[in-house]
Amino acid sequence: MAQKPSIPKGTRDFNAEEVAKRSYIMETIKAQFQIFGFQPIETPSFENSETLMGKYGDEGDRLIFKILNSGNFFYDKKNKIEIPTSIENLQSLSAEDVTTEQRIELNQFTSQISEKALRYDLTVPFARYVVQHQNDIEFPFKRYQMQPVWRADRPQKGRFREFYQCDADVVGSKSLFQEVEFVQLYDAVFSALKLEGVTIKINNRKILSGIAEVIGAQDKLIDFTVALDKLDKIGEEKVKEEMRGKGISEDGITKLQPLFTLKGDFGDQIESLKSILSTSEIGLKGIEELEFINTAISNLKLKTATLQLDVTLARGLNYYTGAIFEVSAPEGVKMGSIGGGGRYDDLTSIFGKPDTSGVGISFGLDRIYLVLEELNLFPSTIAESTKVLFINFGDKEALFSLGAVTKLRQANVKAELFPDAAVSGKQMKKQMNYANRRNIPFVVIMGEEELKSEVFTLKNMVSGEQQKLEFNALLNVLK
Amino acid sequence: MAQKPSIPKGTRDFNAEEVAKRSYIMETIKAQFQIFGFQPIETPSFENSETLMGKYGDEGDRLIFKILNSGNFFYDKKNKIEIPTSIENLQSLSAEDVTTEQRIELNQFTSQISEKALRYDLTVPFARYVVQHQNDIEFPFKRYQMQPVWRADRPQKGRFREFYQCDADVVGSKSLFQEVEFVQLYDAVFSALKLEGVTIKINNRKILSGIAEVIGAQDKLIDFTVALDKLDKIGEEKVKEEMRGKGISEDGITKLQPLFTLKGDFGDQIESLKSILSTSEIGLKGIEELEFINTAISNLKLKTATLQLDVTLARGLNYYTGAIFEVSAPEGVKMGSIGGGGRYDDLTSIFGKPDTSGVGISFGLDRIYLVLEELNLFPSTIAESTKVLFINFGDKEALFSLGAVTKLRQANVKAELFPDAAVSGKQMKKQMNYANRRNIPFVVIMGEEELKSEVFTLKNMVSGEQQKLEFNALLNVLK
């Protein structure tokens, strides 16, 4: 019996138009990555499990797809034989077939059935790459990487089990000019995508640490920032309630009050923060970093984006040590962040290379796609594929047509010959319909008569207009 | 303790130059696919196991990477509890911890631990796609697909566990014009890659069937073709020996004799085959098909490739039903086939859509890469990335430099600012060395003096020559 075909939940097929639109976004991002001096790398889809496990927290570990070993063997101690442990063999063992020893062995064996796992993000493989190839790399190393990642997340609208990440990172320098350039890079990419009016929100982990210090909640940094991060969603009162629940003192919450009413532009907010954090060395350091970035960006000017300070921004706090970025779509578009990133000071130490500061940003391909779709910003030519279809009236005509098709192709015109001959009016109509449904704008009719005179009848499928042309004229119209 | 980082055997990291070279090949192939009217699709990296299993023979099944289920639960009948079955939990169960029931359950459970598997090739997912989306597809459907596939093969030189396939197929037409166009497509791609002089070998399954019929070995078709396929490698005598060993009669082998001495061009060989296969209807049908293709190609002419008849060509015989293609590198280059394909008449019936003829070809990315490397055919500009590096002499100079870098980037010049300030001659030398090792051809020196006069000192890193330029002149040199 034939299977009813389907794909695993959380995964997607992409048709020609979807591939074209996704490529458009990725190529635009890639072009700016290169203009900004980033170099591409690619890493394997699966890594050794120990490279990935323990890097994303317990929840992350649970979401990593593990790959079954293949070609290994299960050693049966009692009978002193090796049993192939491919999944089929395991399946074929019924409970009665296996001895107790085998069962125990099988159980122990489960700890050995998987040694590889699918990439969960591009950052950890990048850290592994940097350490493994450190002798071949010039530092600071500016790399970009655009590859799929996999997460065993519960699939839901806009969340998939396979999706692309588009990352650019620099490792090996602490210079804040890199933060400045990443703000410019976001601006350059979204401007090139004609997605104008995005907001690049920026914060600094040091400011969050400083605030925690000032309110005497250094030990509650994560609780504190998790609550603060919700300000937009649940409002001031609920945030305070949550903080109280987490044991932050009333005195501390009072000290926080100015944070809730931070107003004005970047510079104004910075001034307020300076007074709030006046007693915190680390807080003032964070302010200094933000000021440097803001001054540089004000000086250099952004094309279409806006840089905005957002002291509630946290994003995977444990990870970032300096700047934190997040990009939101233009006002009026309901969509989570379409990009994010930040500085992490010690990513590669897990692989044996300490003191290597890194900073990077990521683009959310799927969400950018949805935003461009909603705002109708994909180029109108994106669904265009083949420019001209030659109708097939039989072998003799088709062979002559293929000669013309070949010459058109050599001139880079996307051209097709319908493969089967139309021996009736109905079949010819079928070929015309094929052109229509494929969005092919021109059709060439090359029947017996046209063959004799070597003249091509070109039909514009939009206007319905027909003209008779010699080959060179045909080429000129189609080029 | 830090882990010593490594990647799973049979997988690869690609550095910037390797990514650039691979992209060059893939973009060249993709451009020709599009010019020939093929449309891109993409399918998920993993499919439901039942989509893949049983499609590639026993050996193929064994080589499919299976993915462990995640987030499932193991039901302990005795204690009536659910035990999370993530691999960590399985690991933590020691033999003493589990009851006999649990062990049996665990054993049965192994048949349920994997429901998904990594794509083994692009053809079966394509067949699944065609059936699943048949109502949204215009037939004949010309699709291309360039994505990685995974095989648990024993890694060896030039054979990897993760590699890209680049496929173009048409389904839904039996027209031989498609075979003609695929020969042209091979020619167009290899010509565009400047890899001139490849040989496109062609055969037809019907000819192989005809020969088997003529020598009375229809039931030994596979044994017979496997032996014949080795003619190049082991020579005539050994092939005959193998055939005898497989039970092909002496009389049959005598009838085969003319095959071993097939001489001349395509047309001459066709004439010989006609007399050998004069009594086989299917054999004569195969000859007719080959003649059609050869006549069309002779008429249309190839740019740089040669079409050659090779009656020993078999390639996955069970799969192909008509034309069989294989491409070999230009003479003098030691390399297996760099492409292959053929016609398969009933691929989609396994998924419930019978009578859908397909024909397609594939490009061997890794081998093409090696051939282009050996013949030095990659464009010399391929390793060029960043065009100009601005030396960093401190924040003030760097901010001014970044303004110039920004303007250069907006004019699509790949430009970088070294992120850290050089406060000593040694550090400046480090920045120059960085440019050298990164193959950056120009460096801009923008010190205190240059800042005052707003003039840029441009140094050509190859010639060593230096010139002082205003911004517009600088842009002109770098553009």
Interface residues (C-beta under 8 A of the other chain):
Chain A: A2 Q3 K4 P5 S6 I7 P8 T11 R12 D13 F14 N15 A16 E18 V19 A20 S23 Q34 I35 F36 G37 Q39 P40 I41 E42 T43 P44 S45 F46 E47 N48 E50 T51 D61 R62 L63 I64 F65 K66 I67 L68 S70 G71 S86 I87 E88 L90 Q91 L93 A95 V98 T100 R103 I104 L106 N107 Q108 T110 S111 I113 S114 E115 K116 L118 R128 Y129 V131 Q132 H133 D136 E138 P140 K142 R143 P148 W150 A152 R154 E162 V170 S173 K174 S175 F177 Q178 V180 E181 Q184 A188 A296 N299 L300 S349 I350 F351 G352 K353 S385 T386 N392 A398 L399 L402 G403 T406 R409 Q410 N412 V413 K414 A415 E416 L417 F418 P419 D420 A421 Y434 R437 R438
Chain B: A2 Q3 K4 P5 S6 I7 P8 T11 R12 D13 F14 N15 A16 E18 V19 A20 S23 Q34 I35 F36 G37 Q39 P40 I41 E42 T43 P44 S45 F46 E47 N48 E50 T51 D61 R62 L63 I64 F65 K66 I67 L68 S70 G71 S86 I87 E88 L90 Q91 L93 S94 A95 V98 T100 R103 I104 L106 N107 Q108 T110 S111 I113 S114 E115 K116 L118 R128 Y129 V131 Q132 H133 D136 E138 P140 K142 R143 P148 W150 A152 R154 E162 V170 S173 K174 S175 F177 Q178 V180 E181 Q184 A188 A296 N299 L300 S349 I350 F351 G352 K353 S385 T386 N392 A398 L399 L402 G403 T406 R409 Q410 N412 V413 K414 A415 E416 L417 F418 P419 D420 A421 Y434 R437 R438
